[in-house]
Structures are given as C-alpha cells and as structure tokens.
C-alpha cells in the first residue's frame, strides 16, 4: 500500500515537481494550492505517468479555517498522511526596509510562516498518534544569510529554519521526522512573483549560469523521505554548482 504525501503549493515549481516525483515512486499524493485548474492539469499528468492516486484540495494556507476545513474533508482512505511537504511560500517585492510595502510583508509572513504553522498544527497530531510521519519544510539559503532588500523574506526563511529545529525537538519522542530543505536559486515562478509579474526582470535573475530546477529539489525530497526508519536528514542546503551562497555566483 502506498504512503500518502501532502504537498502544499503544488501548482508550480518545486511543489509540482515533488508531487510528480513522489507519485512515480510509490506515493499517493494530495496536491494543494489556490489555482484549481493547475491542480487539475497536474492530476491528469501524474495519472498519465504513474499508478499513484491523486487527490486535490484547493485552499489558501494563509487561512487557518480553510486549512482545517480542507483537511477535515478528506475521505477516510486519504486521512493517513505520512509525509507533509510544507512547500507553499513566496517572496514579494525587493525593497529597502524603509520603503517596504506592508501588503508584501503580510503576504510573505502569512504564507511562509503562518501557513507552515497552520498545516503542521493540523496534520502533526495525526502523525504523533501513529508514532510515524515526516514533515519537510522548504526553507532557503536566505534563511542562512541576509542580503540587501531581502529583509522580510529572509526573516521568514530564518523563522522556517528555527521552526524546523524546534519541531525536530518537539517531535523527537513521538518518532516523527522533521527536515529542512534549503535551496539556492531555483528557476520557478519565484522571481516572477517577487517582481509582480515582470517576466523580463525575473528572467534576468537566472541569466549567465545554470540554476537549480524544481526537479532537483524534488530528487532531494524523495531521497530524504525514503531513508530507513532509523535515519533522519535534519537539514540540507542545495545550490547550483555556479552558486556558493546568496552572495557569490559565477556566470558562464
């Protein structure tokens, strides 16, 4: 019987790639996001490529009531979630702190921190009850360093890392694994969202070198969740070969 994995933010990028990858390796997947049509497309793609089951939940992780309603709506045969991938996250805007846009700040804080907390609070008690489960939090190299104009985004990813470490301690006695995956520059919708739809500006971020792709992070997630029961990968930092950290990269 396949394990069940729930992936937030599955409409694009890392989340989409992770859902496909896990479904190809004996997982049934619950794919979640706000754009139902993209989830429907992903479901059809997964079902054409693998034998894994797919279930769609459409909601916004920033809304705790919606989180609770969505998870409570799962049929009985989808209730036993063994892997939670807290992937939903975003960066919005790139401003000095004194020029920051409050709405941008709130979107990042509500998604990157509160959304992660809402999902974990809802699903982790089920894992604790069964003394089994794995929570994957998608962080960032921005959670290790701070760069100019990245103030609030970097803060949210620092918080994600701190929460992961705290969860690892809290879950220890319950045999629930917790892992932080911290990617560097991944070519997804990330920069398009950050620059509020300006694709030309977003494309320039990845010019001159080969960045990571969603599939690269999905490979790492698959590795982490398929380790033996006695092995837990606590933390992983992944960058493109051309990128050492948030500050240093070389162009071709």
Steps between C-alpha positions, in 0.01 A plus 500: 500500500637839401586764756304825479685830457343845512680777312403865540559746219481221241380718213853581379873472557633286783157391619389383157826315437484337844147373449600343168818350642334345806213362292754328277652333806209330673335794672138608478498879497269770629574809295395838636501859383279794409478445122267208446547484123876450543439228758263326259766514228757357740265221605449396139874511433582289806233243418635468146852433627456288813262273686488720811168641612450878500263711710450875457440751780453862397561750780734775620744400774474854641143426610500276805129429479540397136791274597291326765198461272708362215681238707180402681332447161740224399336159446592227747744336261696827469520583871827320581746767383852371563696776323424873515697724265459861613602649167260793453700821527592815315703817487316818406681823417862596546523817705708660770325472836402870507336462159331169567143432395294382797278278286810327364626441853170353612478266201846361573448467875153347461613247239857413597453486877134484594405269214775258600377513860134452411574192289733349758258562784222327311688195375771429759260371772398222261865404455562512875201273562651238267860560614597537138535778243731748333471878467707672230529879524629681191731774621762689300860609504334832591431338836874474558606844379347845457542709188416857407126558443422145610413605857155349556536205264830402663337538841219263408746237380712540814178435690429190291841358592451581870156338492642191333763464771237550770265250335779244485542526877126501572436200274800299617322289762214435257727353228392759243783615274548867409724631222592840358584517130670831419538571127701775339386649170231283341347603169128488575226764527688634804655804331189572293305527824773704668499749213119497485464354154796671332630193314779689325646608832445152646680330211809715556545344844597169339702628205861396453497179705305178544273529808327224687167372373198374689591143408835534678331581829239229441785249469633612839157473660456149363838402643416641842160332531627159388779459758477206741286547809805561721637781277385863503657766278460806720624769263608533139635799305491469122641749249583499133864419432543863390364639829692478828245690709266798475787734413740308279435346161690477174363551151596300197 
